[in-house]
Amino acid sequence: MTATDRSLELIHTAAQAAADKLAHDVIAYDVSDVLSITDAFLLASAPNDRQVKAIVDEIEERLLKDLGAKPVRREGDRESRWILLDYVDIVVHVQHSEERVFYALERLWKDCPELELPADAKATRGKAEEHARAQAAEADQEPDGAW
């Protein structure tokens, strides 16, 4: 079994929406062979809680406007560290970068086929690592307050 055309359409639209809101490391997996509850997972991350929420809001708005799709469930809003949108055909996970590293969902689904995504979404790969390096370099350059 493979992801349906509807699932692929949802994934592509959601991935583009995530990329438009500057998500990091957008990736999608066809999980239809190993799960009976959904066809595909979309994973994305952001370096702060506010951006996680903005990405999720954009995905939700775009899927509703462009494809008439509403999530049957939305979880994780209170803390905005890991928000899940369940559209039945697909499940979208948008995580704070720290949660993304800790839970490492890519390792869980690495045996599943990766789905082709729009170019903008592919271009987000490695952005979390770039951001972490830039933050570390910035922290190294700040004075330590000792006089």
C-alpha positions as CSV (number, residue, x, y, z in Angstrom):
1,M,0.0,0.0,0.0
2,T,1.2,3.5,-0.7
3,A,0.0,7.0,0.3
4,T,-3.1,8.1,-1.6
5,D,-3.2,11.0,-4.0
6,R,-5.2,13.0,-1.5
7,S,-2.5,12.3,1.2
8,L,0.2,13.5,-1.2
9,E,-1.7,16.6,-2.0
10,L,-2.1,17.4,1.7
11,I,1.5,16.7,2.4
12,H,2.7,19.0,-0.4
13,T,0.5,21.8,0.6
14,A,1.4,21.5,4.3
15,A,5.2,21.3,3.5
16,Q,5.0,24.4,1.3
17,A,3.1,26.2,4.1
18,A,5.8,25.2,6.6
19,A,8.6,26.3,4.3
20,D,6.9,29.6,3.8
21,K,6.9,30.2,7.6
22,L,10.7,29.4,7.7
23,A,10.3,25.9,9.2
24,H,13.5,23.9,9.6
25,D,14.2,20.4,8.3
26,V,10.8,19.7,6.7
27,I,10.5,16.0,5.8
28,A,7.7,13.6,5.0
29,Y,7.4,9.8,5.2
30,D,4.9,7.4,3.7
31,V,3.9,5.3,6.7
32,S,0.9,3.6,5.1
33,D,2.6,0.2,5.0
34,V,3.3,0.2,8.8
35,L,0.4,2.1,10.2
36,S,-3.3,1.6,9.4
37,I,-4.4,4.9,11.0
38,T,-2.7,7.3,8.5
39,D,-0.9,7.4,5.2
40,A,1.9,10.0,5.9
41,F,3.7,12.0,8.5
42,L,5.1,15.5,7.9
43,L,7.8,16.6,10.3
44,A,9.0,20.2,10.7
45,S,10.7,22.2,13.4
46,A,11.5,25.7,14.6
47,P,13.9,27.3,17.0
48,N,11.3,28.9,19.3
49,D,7.7,28.3,20.5
50,R,6.2,31.3,18.8
51,Q,7.5,30.1,15.4
52,V,6.2,26.6,16.0
53,K,2.8,28.0,16.5
54,A,3.0,30.3,13.5
55,I,4.0,27.3,11.3
56,V,1.1,25.2,12.6
57,D,-1.3,28.1,12.1
58,E,-0.1,28.6,8.5
59,I,-0.4,24.9,7.7
60,E,-3.9,24.7,9.1
61,E,-5.0,27.9,7.3
62,R,-3.5,26.8,3.9
63,L,-5.0,23.3,4.1
64,L,-8.4,24.7,4.9
65,K,-8.3,27.4,2.2
66,D,-6.6,25.5,-0.6
67,L,-8.0,21.9,0.0
68,G,-11.0,22.3,2.3
69,A,-9.3,20.1,4.9
70,K,-9.8,20.6,8.7
71,P,-7.8,18.7,11.3
72,V,-9.8,16.2,13.4
73,R,-7.5,16.8,16.3
74,R,-4.9,19.4,17.3
75,E,-2.7,18.7,20.3
76,G,0.1,20.5,22.1
77,D,-1.1,24.1,21.8
78,R,-0.6,25.0,25.4
79,E,3.1,24.9,25.4
80,S,3.8,25.1,21.7
81,R,6.8,22.8,22.0
82,W,5.3,20.0,19.9
83,I,2.0,20.5,18.1
84,L,0.3,17.7,16.2
85,L,-2.3,18.2,13.6
86,D,-4.2,15.0,12.7
87,Y,-6.0,15.1,9.3
88,V,-6.6,11.3,9.3
89,D,-4.9,10.9,5.9
90,I,-1.8,12.7,7.2
91,V,-0.4,13.7,10.6
92,V,1.7,16.9,10.9
93,H,4.3,17.2,13.7
94,V,5.8,20.6,14.2
95,Q,8.3,20.5,17.0
96,H,10.6,23.0,18.8
97,S,14.1,22.1,17.7
98,E,15.1,20.7,21.1
99,E,12.2,18.3,21.0
100,R,13.0,17.3,17.4
101,V,16.5,16.3,18.5
102,F,15.4,14.6,21.7
103,Y,12.5,12.5,20.2
104,A,14.2,11.9,16.9
105,L,11.1,10.8,15.0
106,E,13.2,10.4,11.8
107,R,14.9,7.4,13.5
108,L,11.6,5.8,14.2
109,W,10.4,6.1,10.6
110,K,13.7,5.8,8.7
111,D,12.6,2.5,7.1
112,C,9.6,4.2,5.6
113,P,9.9,5.8,2.1
114,E,10.6,9.5,2.1
115,L,8.0,11.5,0.2
116,E,9.0,14.0,-2.5
117,L,8.4,17.5,-1.3
118,P,8.3,21.0,-3.1
119,A,11.7,22.6,-3.6
120,D,11.1,25.2,-1.0
121,A,10.5,22.5,1.6
122,K,13.6,20.6,0.6
123,A,15.6,23.7,0.9
124,T,14.9,23.8,4.7
125,R,17.1,20.7,5.3
126,G,20.0,21.5,7.6
127,K,18.5,24.8,8.7
128,A,18.2,23.7,12.3
129,E,21.9,22.9,12.4
130,E,22.8,26.2,10.7
131,H,20.7,28.1,13.3
132,A,22.3,26.2,16.2
133,R,25.8,27.0,14.9
134,A,24.9,30.7,14.5
135,Q,23.5,30.8,18.0
136,A,26.6,29.2,19.4
137,A,28.9,31.6,17.5
138,E,26.8,34.6,18.8
139,A,27.0,33.4,22.4
140,D,30.8,33.0,22.1
141,Q,31.1,36.7,21.0
142,E,29.0,38.2,23.8
143,P,31.0,39.6,26.7
144,D,30.9,37.6,29.9
145,G,30.2,40.6,32.1
146,A,33.6,40.4,33.9
147,W,35.4,43.7,34.1
